[in-house]
Amino acid sequence: MRMLRFTLFLISLFVLSISTYSNSPVKSADKGEHLKYVIHYGIVRGGKASLKLKSDKINGKEVYHATLTGRTVGLFNTLYRVKDTYESFFDKETLLPVKAIRNIREGSYKRYNEVTFDREKNQINSQRSGIKDVPVGIHDILSAFYFARAYYFNSDLEIGQVVKIQTYFADEEFLLQFRFMGYENVNSKIGNVKCYKFIPIVQTGRAFEDEDDMKIWISADANKVPVRVQFDLFLGSLRCDLINFSNFSTSSLRKN
């Protein structure tokens, strides 16, 4: 069960950076973007994930509001019920977060926390742990991927390049790192898609044997949508696939 919790956490961590990129990295948020994913452990359907993006306001200021949910289904839900929700409210210009929410329900374990970001003082204020000093430009885990997609997921990427973004997650600083491995075509539910392939640098020994046991494919088009996430675990392979999307350029997702 600990492995399942850790795996679903990682799915929530990496199935995030969703929206159309042009001059504004999240230009079509006002339309109510929505992506849906299904999670399989071997041939067994184990969970689903969903992310919605819209415009919102905090203290009278217009921001983007991303909401990610991940939950178990079927047999997995019977054995160990998980429903996790992550929310990020981030600035439309800088993509830096103003507020982040983490609402975790995993079996009998429950955890809720809100974190606000003070950019002038370079501090965060956590409901659970209070005020802390943090590095300049720190992100929450959701805003980090929108930022990465806006500034790193493009033709300037070089094979072997490691993207690093400092985040604040689960009430501590967390260095997010992923390595670009080149381009690869993925045959998915939405068609044959040309993708950027990344390998997040993960901690070995807990659920992974090697650093490259997790892979993520992001469409190499205007949408830059996570198409597939795959985990090679001690007890087998787990895969998360995009199955549905709305308010995206449908034709550009498919490779000609």
Salt bridges, closest charged atoms under 4 A:
ASP56 OD2 - HIS65 ND1 3.00
GLU62 OE1 - LYS92 NZ 3.08
GLU87 OE1 - HIS65 NE2 2.74
ASP91 OD2 - LYS61 NZ 2.57
GLU106 OE1 - ARG5 NE 2.84
GLU114 OE1 - LYS99 NZ 3.41
GLU184 OE1 - LYS197 NZ 3.50
ASP232 OD2 - LYS215 NZ 3.08
ASP241 OD1 - ARG228 NE 2.61
ASP241 OD2 - ARG239 NE 2.86
